């Protein structure tokens, strides 16, 4: 039993290390046009970033629609019904940085969910299966690997389902 727990722990660690292997990735600057999903940093207007789809773009202003059809865990996020809060007009001079969406990605969120789930599962399973009389560290360490594997699988699945969005540097064509 103890040997199989070590193999399962080693397998989980190899999964994490293999999934985080870095591959060469060239960063390119993308152009922003009408219809592009963007993330805008304009600290002179608001400390939080604006996220939405570009509705119109001219030499001075950009109008963004901050709602859109987005899904999280299979549920649609509700639209903002008040048009005053839905559309945002930004002066291009106030924009400090702008990024364009590269689509959905699941790698980072899956790894994050796997690690958090494994740590939480190992802790909960190890503590939950301690004997009521004379609990020891060796008892905790004996039960913890099962929790690491189960928690890692559940956390990785939740992280995959949540996903994330990839953002790339962008520029507004003049």
Backbone as JSON, one array per atom type, in Angstrom:
{
  "sequence": "XXXXXXXXXXXXXXXXXXXXXXXXXXXXXXXXXXXXXXXXXXXXXXXXXXXXXXXXXXXXXXXXXXXXXXXXXXXXXXXXXXXXXXXXXXXXXXXXXXXXXXXXXXXXXXXXXXXXXXXXXXXXXXXXXXXXXXXXXXXXXXXXXXXXXXXXXXXXXXXXXXXXXXXXXXXXXX",
  "N": [[0.83, -1.19, 0.0], [1.89, 1.25, 0.82], [3.92, 1.62, -1.05], [2.52, 1.89, -3.48], [1.25, 4.29, -3.02], [3.38, 6.06, -3.08], [4.1, 5.81, -5.76], [1.82, 6.87, -6.99], [1.9, 9.49, -6.06], [4.33, 10.3, -7.18], [3.62, 10.09, -9.87], [1.66, 12.11, -10.06], [3.22, 14.36, -9.55], [4.96, 14.25, -11.76], [3.12, 14.74, -13.77], [2.44, 17.42, -13.25], [4.96, 18.68, -13.59], [5.55, 17.98, -16.24], [3.47, 19.26, -17.6], [4.07, 21.88, -17.27], [6.18, 22.46, -18.89], [8.23, 24.66, -20.63], [7.7, 26.21, -23.7], [9.08, 27.68, -26.63], [7.84, 30.82, -27.36], [6.74, 33.25, -29.45], [6.19, 36.63, -29.02], [3.88, 38.71, -30.4], [2.77, 41.87, -31.55], [-0.54, 42.82, -31.74], [-3.02, 44.24, -33.92], [-5.69, 46.49, -33.22], [-9.04, 46.46, -34.04], [-12.44, 47.3, -35.02], [-14.65, 45.25, -33.32], [-12.79, 43.63, -32.09], [-11.86, 41.9, -29.14], [-10.81, 43.39, -26.23], [-8.55, 44.41, -23.59], [-8.16, 47.1, -21.57], [-5.98, 49.43, -20.09], [-6.36, 52.26, -18.34], [-5.38, 54.27, -16.24], [-5.85, 56.95, -15.5], [-8.54, 57.32, -15.78], [-9.87, 55.19, -14.5], [-9.09, 52.9, -11.91], [-9.31, 50.16, -12.23], [-9.18, 47.74, -14.89], [-10.61, 48.04, -18.17], [-12.67, 45.8, -19.89], [-13.75, 44.45, -22.87], [-15.55, 44.47, -26.04], [-14.58, 46.15, -28.99], [-16.57, 48.69, -30.17], [-16.71, 51.03, -31.75], [-14.25, 53.01, -33.42], [-12.21, 55.77, -33.7], [-10.08, 58.55, -34.6], [-9.78, 59.84, -32.17], [-11.39, 58.79, -30.09], [-12.46, 55.7, -28.52], [-15.04, 53.39, -28.46], [-16.32, 51.04, -26.32], [-18.03, 47.96, -25.87], [-18.92, 46.59, -22.99], [-20.17, 44.28, -22.3], [-20.97, 40.96, -23.28], [-21.35, 37.83, -24.95], [-20.5, 35.55, -22.81], [-19.35, 32.61, -21.22], [-19.26, 30.82, -18.18], [-18.43, 27.95, -16.58], [-20.49, 26.69, -17.96], [-22.63, 28.43, -17.73], [-24.33, 31.35, -18.81], [-23.09, 34.64, -18.56], [-24.82, 37.3, -17.2], [-26.2, 40.04, -19.07], [-25.43, 43.56, -18.89], [-28.03, 45.63, -18.27], [-28.49, 48.35, -18.36], [-27.77, 50.81, -20.55], [-26.04, 52.92, -20.16], [-24.04, 51.99, -18.46], [-23.09, 49.93, -19.87], [-21.83, 50.58, -22.32], [-18.72, 52.12, -22.99], [-16.91, 55.05, -23.39], [-13.75, 55.87, -24.37], [-10.98, 58.05, -24.35], [-8.35, 57.98, -26.63], [-5.91, 59.02, -25.91], [-5.85, 58.7, -23.17], [-5.37, 56.06, -22.75], [-3.18, 53.81, -21.39], [-2.14, 51.24, -21.73], [-2.93, 48.56, -23.92], [-4.45, 45.45, -24.62], [-5.02, 42.59, -26.65], [-7.4, 39.96, -27.03], [-6.5, 36.57, -27.13], [-8.01, 34.37, -27.24], [-9.52, 31.44, -25.65], [-7.87, 29.69, -23.05], [-6.64, 26.82, -21.31], [-4.55, 25.7, -19.96], [-2.96, 26.99, -17.87], [-4.91, 27.49, -15.88], [-5.77, 24.89, -15.38], [-3.48, 23.7, -14.29], [-3.13, 25.31, -12.03], [-5.53, 24.7, -10.64], [-5.08, 21.96, -10.26], [-2.84, 21.94, -8.54], [-3.78, 23.43, -6.28], [-6.02, 21.89, -5.62], [-4.78, 19.42, -5.05], [-3.16, 20.05, -2.82], [-5.14, 20.92, -0.99], [-6.81, 18.63, -0.93], [-5.0, 16.65, -0.02], [-4.38, 17.64, 2.54], [-6.96, 17.75, 3.77], [-7.83, 15.05, 3.53], [-5.78, 13.7, 4.82], [-5.92, 14.8, 7.44], [-8.56, 14.19, 8.06], [-8.65, 11.43, 8.26], [-7.2, 10.72, 10.46], [-6.59, 8.91, 13.48], [-8.82, 9.05, 16.32], [-7.74, 8.83, 18.84], [-4.57, 9.47, 20.02], [-3.35, 10.81, 17.59], [-0.89, 10.89, 15.03], [1.99, 12.18, 13.26], [2.96, 10.39, 11.41], [0.69, 8.9, 10.83], [-0.85, 10.83, 9.55], [0.81, 11.32, 7.3], [0.64, 8.85, 6.1], [-1.96, 8.7, 5.11], [-2.21, 10.96, 3.51], [-1.23, 10.89, 0.69], [-3.3, 9.7, -0.86], [-5.31, 11.62, -0.71], [-3.96, 13.7, -1.99], [-3.88, 12.81, -4.67], [-6.64, 12.42, -5.32], [-7.71, 14.99, -4.73], [-6.14, 16.51, -6.48], [-6.99, 15.56, -9.0], [-9.72, 16.32, -8.96], [-9.47, 19.12, -8.57], [-7.96, 19.81, -10.85], [-9.81, 19.19, -12.84], [-11.84, 21.07, -12.29], [-10.37, 23.44, -12.69], [-9.82, 23.19, -15.43], [-12.43, 23.34, -16.45], [-13.14, 25.96, -15.73], [-11.25, 27.55, -17.1], [-9.4, 30.15, -18.84], [-8.43, 33.36, -20.16], [-6.39, 34.28, -22.84], [-4.09, 36.92, -23.25], [-2.65, 39.32, -25.42], [-0.11, 41.72, -26.24], [-1.17, 44.79, -27.76], [-1.88, 47.25, -30.32], [-3.25, 50.35, -31.35], [-4.18, 50.99, -34.58], [-3.06, 53.79, -36.38]],
  "CA": [[0.0, 0.0, 0.0], [2.74, 2.42, 0.93], [4.67, 1.75, -2.29], [1.62, 2.39, -4.51], [1.01, 5.7, -2.73], [4.54, 6.79, -3.57], [4.02, 5.86, -7.22], [0.77, 7.8, -7.39], [2.41, 10.83, -5.78], [5.33, 10.58, -8.2], [2.9, 10.3, -11.12], [1.03, 13.42, -10.01], [4.28, 15.35, -9.69], [5.41, 14.22, -13.16], [2.08, 15.4, -14.55], [2.58, 18.87, -13.06], [6.22, 19.12, -14.19], [5.43, 17.84, -17.69], [2.52, 20.23, -18.12], [4.61, 23.25, -17.19], [7.36, 22.61, -19.74], [8.16, 25.91, -21.38], [7.94, 26.12, -25.13], [9.38, 29.0, -27.17], [6.64, 31.49, -27.81], [7.07, 34.57, -29.93], [5.16, 37.6, -28.69], [3.65, 39.65, -31.48], [1.81, 42.93, -31.25], [-1.71, 42.72, -32.6], [-3.74, 45.48, -34.19], [-7.05, 46.54, -32.67], [-10.05, 46.93, -34.98], [-13.81, 47.16, -34.54], [-14.99, 43.84, -33.11], [-11.73, 42.96, -31.33], [-12.03, 41.87, -27.69], [-9.62, 44.04, -25.7], [-8.41, 44.76, -22.18], [-7.56, 48.43, -21.64], [-5.52, 50.05, -18.85], [-6.42, 53.72, -18.39], [-5.42, 54.63, -14.82], [-6.35, 58.31, -15.25], [-10.0, 57.25, -15.77], [-10.34, 54.19, -13.54], [-7.96, 52.06, -11.48], [-9.5, 48.81, -12.77], [-9.1, 47.71, -16.35], [-11.83, 47.89, -18.96], [-12.63, 44.61, -20.74], [-14.92, 44.4, -23.73], [-15.38, 44.41, -27.49], [-14.54, 47.48, -29.58], [-17.76, 49.0, -30.97], [-16.3, 51.99, -32.78], [-12.88, 53.49, -33.22], [-11.81, 56.86, -34.59], [-8.75, 59.1, -34.28], [-9.73, 60.42, -30.83], [-12.11, 57.97, -29.1], [-12.8, 54.29, -28.75], [-16.22, 52.99, -27.72], [-16.29, 49.6, -26.01], [-19.2, 47.3, -25.29], [-18.31, 45.8, -21.92], [-20.87, 43.01, -22.13], [-20.8, 40.07, -24.4], [-21.75, 36.46, -24.66], [-19.42, 34.8, -22.17], [-19.85, 31.49, -20.44], [-18.4, 30.29, -17.12], [-18.97, 26.69, -16.07], [-21.72, 26.37, -18.66], [-23.67, 29.43, -17.48], [-24.14, 32.65, -19.44], [-23.04, 35.79, -17.66], [-25.93, 38.19, -17.53], [-25.81, 41.33, -19.65], [-25.75, 44.79, -18.17], [-29.22, 46.1, -18.95], [-28.47, 49.8, -18.45], [-26.83, 51.12, -21.62], [-25.07, 53.88, -19.64], [-22.94, 51.24, -17.87], [-22.66, 48.89, -20.81], [-20.9, 51.15, -23.3], [-17.72, 53.0, -22.39], [-16.17, 55.86, -24.37], [-12.42, 56.17, -23.86], [-10.1, 58.83, -25.21], [-7.15, 57.2, -26.93], [-4.77, 59.62, -25.19], [-5.88, 58.24, -21.79], [-5.03, 54.64, -22.69], [-1.78, 53.56, -21.1], [-1.79, 49.95, -22.34], [-4.07, 47.83, -24.47], [-4.14, 44.07, -24.95], [-6.06, 41.93, -27.44], [-7.65, 38.6, -26.6], [-6.0, 35.49, -27.98], [-8.92, 33.23, -27.12], [-9.58, 30.7, -24.39], [-6.78, 28.76, -22.74], [-6.96, 26.04, -20.12], [-3.34, 25.13, -19.38], [-2.58, 27.62, -16.61], [-5.96, 27.29, -14.88], [-5.77, 23.48, -15.02], [-2.33, 23.46, -13.39], [-3.45, 25.98, -10.76], [-6.55, 23.88, -9.98], [-4.47, 20.71, -9.85], [-1.99, 22.18, -7.37], [-4.62, 23.82, -5.13], [-6.83, 20.72, -5.26], [-3.93, 18.4, -4.44], [-2.8, 20.48, -1.48], [-6.34, 20.88, -0.15], [-7.24, 17.23, -0.77], [-4.06, 15.95, 0.85], [-4.56, 18.14, 3.9], [-8.25, 17.31, 4.3], [-7.88, 13.59, 3.64], [-4.85, 13.3, 5.88], [-6.46, 15.17, 8.76], [-9.85, 13.53, 8.27], [-8.49, 10.01, 8.54], [-6.38, 10.49, 11.65], [-7.34, 8.28, 14.56], [-9.27, 9.97, 17.36], [-6.86, 8.7, 19.98], [-3.15, 9.52, 19.67], [-3.0, 11.07, 16.19], [0.55, 11.1, 14.83], [2.4, 12.67, 11.95], [3.07, 9.24, 10.49], [-0.68, 8.58, 10.41], [-1.22, 11.85, 8.57], [1.59, 11.09, 6.08], [0.17, 7.6, 5.5], [-3.24, 8.94, 4.42], [-2.15, 12.15, 2.66], [-1.08, 10.69, -0.76], [-4.6, 9.45, -1.5], [-5.95, 12.93, -0.82], [-3.25, 14.46, -3.02], [-4.31, 12.35, -5.99], [-8.07, 12.7, -5.52], [-7.87, 16.44, -4.78], [-5.52, 16.99, -7.71], [-7.88, 15.25, -10.12], [-10.91, 17.17, -8.88], [-9.04, 20.51, -8.79], [-7.59, 19.95, -12.26], [-11.05, 19.21, -13.63], [-12.49, 22.37, -12.08], [-9.55, 24.44, -13.37], [-10.05, 23.04, -16.86], [-13.77, 23.83, -16.76], [-13.16, 27.42, -15.6], [-10.47, 28.13, -18.18], [-8.84, 31.47, -18.7], [-8.34, 34.04, -21.44], [-5.04, 34.68, -23.19], [-4.02, 38.32, -23.67], [-1.43, 39.67, -26.12], [0.05, 43.17, -26.41], [-1.82, 45.28, -28.96], [-1.74, 48.67, -30.61], [-4.35, 50.9, -32.14], [-3.62, 51.52, -35.83], [-3.3, 55.24, -36.54]],
  "C": [[0.87, 1.25, 0.0], [3.5, 2.66, -0.37], [3.78, 2.32, -3.4], [1.3, 3.87, -4.28], [2.17, 6.56, -3.22], [4.5, 6.91, -5.09], [2.93, 6.82, -7.69], [1.2, 9.24, -7.15], [3.45, 11.22, -6.84], [4.67, 10.83, -9.56], [2.25, 11.66, -11.18], [2.07, 14.53, -10.18], [4.82, 15.41, -11.12], [4.4, 14.9, -14.07], [2.21, 16.91, -14.45], [3.84, 19.37, -13.77], [6.14, 19.04, -15.71], [4.51, 18.87, -18.3], [3.07, 21.64, -18.11], [5.86, 23.43, -18.04], [7.2, 23.85, -20.61], [8.51, 25.66, -22.84], [8.2, 27.53, -25.62], [8.12, 29.62, -27.76], [7.01, 32.91, -28.2], [5.9, 35.51, -29.64], [5.06, 38.6, -29.84], [2.63, 40.68, -31.02], [0.67, 42.84, -32.25], [-2.34, 44.08, -32.79], [-5.16, 45.37, -33.66], [-7.97, 47.16, -33.72], [-11.42, 46.82, -34.34], [-14.13, 45.66, -34.46], [-13.96, 43.06, -32.32], [-12.06, 43.01, -29.84], [-10.73, 42.37, -27.07], [-9.71, 44.2, -24.18], [-7.59, 46.04, -22.15], [-7.2, 48.91, -20.23], [-5.51, 51.56, -19.06], [-6.52, 54.23, -16.96], [-5.91, 56.04, -14.53], [-7.88, 58.33, -15.2], [-10.54, 56.33, -14.68], [-9.18, 53.28, -13.17], [-8.08, 50.63, -12.0], [-9.45, 48.86, -14.28], [-10.49, 47.55, -16.97], [-11.67, 46.66, -19.84], [-13.9, 44.59, -21.56], [-14.54, 44.33, -25.19], [-15.46, 45.83, -28.05], [-15.76, 47.66, -30.47], [-17.43, 49.97, -32.09], [-14.95, 52.56, -32.39], [-12.63, 54.61, -34.22], [-10.47, 57.4, -34.11], [-8.64, 59.6, -32.85], [-10.31, 59.48, -29.78], [-12.26, 56.52, -29.54], [-14.02, 54.0, -27.88], [-16.19, 51.49, -27.57], [-17.63, 49.14, -25.47], [-18.65, 46.33, -24.26], [-19.07, 44.52, -21.61], [-20.6, 42.17, -23.35], [-21.24, 38.69, -23.99], [-20.54, 35.72, -24.12], [-20.04, 33.72, -21.32], [-18.8, 31.08, -19.42], [-19.09, 29.09, -16.54], [-20.33, 26.37, -16.69], [-22.85, 27.36, -18.46], [-23.32, 30.71, -18.23], [-24.03, 33.72, -18.37], [-24.11, 36.76, -18.12], [-25.47, 39.5, -18.11], [-26.16, 42.48, -18.72], [-26.9, 45.44, -18.92], [-29.26, 47.61, -19.13], [-27.37, 50.19, -19.43], [-25.74, 52.09, -21.15], [-23.85, 53.16, -19.06], [-22.38, 50.19, -18.81], [-21.62, 49.41, -21.78], [-20.0, 52.18, -22.63], [-17.0, 53.73, -23.51], [-14.85, 56.26, -23.72], [-11.67, 57.04, -24.86], [-8.82, 58.03, -25.41], [-5.94, 57.74, -26.18], [-4.72, 59.13, -23.74], [-5.46, 56.78, -21.64], [-3.53, 54.48, -22.49], [-1.3, 52.27, -21.76], [-3.05, 49.28, -22.82], [-3.61, 46.44, -24.88], [-5.32, 43.47, -25.71], [-6.18, 40.48, -26.99], [-7.11, 37.61, -27.63], [-6.87, 34.26, -27.88], [-8.8, 32.54, -25.77], [-8.37, 29.79, -24.25], [-7.12, 28.04, -21.45], [-5.72, 25.56, -19.38], [-3.04, 25.69, -17.98], [-3.63, 27.37, -15.52], [-6.05, 25.83, -14.46], [-4.66, 23.16, -14.04], [-2.6, 24.09, -12.03], [-4.48, 25.18, -9.97], [-5.99, 22.57, -9.48], [-3.64, 20.89, -8.58], [-2.82, 22.52, -6.13], [-5.46, 22.64, -4.67], [-6.01, 19.65, -4.57], [-3.54, 18.79, -3.02], [-4.0, 20.41, -0.53], [-6.81, 19.46, 0.1], [-6.32, 16.45, 0.15], [-4.21, 16.36, 2.3], [-5.86, 17.62, 4.51], [-8.32, 15.8, 4.5], [-6.97, 13.1, 4.76], [-5.36, 13.61, 7.27], [-7.76, 14.44, 9.07], [-9.74, 12.07, 8.62], [-7.53, 9.71, 9.68], [-7.21, 9.77, 12.71], [-7.72, 9.3, 15.64], [-8.36, 9.96, 18.58], [-5.42, 8.64, 19.47], [-2.89, 9.72, 18.17], [-1.51, 11.39, 16.08], [0.81, 11.63, 13.43], [2.51, 11.53, 10.95], [1.7, 8.79, 10.0], [-1.18, 9.56, 9.35], [-0.5, 11.59, 7.24], [1.18, 9.81, 5.36], [-1.09, 7.84, 4.65], [-3.17, 10.07, 3.38], [-2.02, 11.86, 1.17], [-2.4, 10.41, -1.49], [-5.34, 10.76, -1.7], [-5.29, 13.81, -1.86], [-3.75, 14.1, -4.41], [-5.76, 12.73, -6.26], [-8.3, 14.22, -5.62], [-7.27, 17.04, -6.03], [-6.39, 16.73, -8.93], [-9.12, 16.14, -10.13], [-10.55, 18.63, -9.17], [-8.63, 20.76, -10.23], [-8.81, 20.0, -13.16], [-11.78, 20.54, -13.49], [-11.69, 23.47, -12.78], [-9.71, 24.39, -14.87], [-11.4, 23.62, -17.26], [-13.84, 25.35, -16.68], [-12.4, 28.08, -16.74], [-9.97, 29.52, -17.86], [-8.81, 32.11, -20.08], [-6.91, 34.5, -21.64], [-5.05, 36.12, -23.69], [-2.65, 38.6, -24.28], [-1.32, 41.19, -26.24], [-0.58, 43.61, -27.75], [-1.52, 46.75, -29.15], [-2.91, 49.1, -31.47], [-3.75, 51.47, -33.42], [-4.01, 52.97, -36.02], [-3.42, 55.57, -38.0]]
}
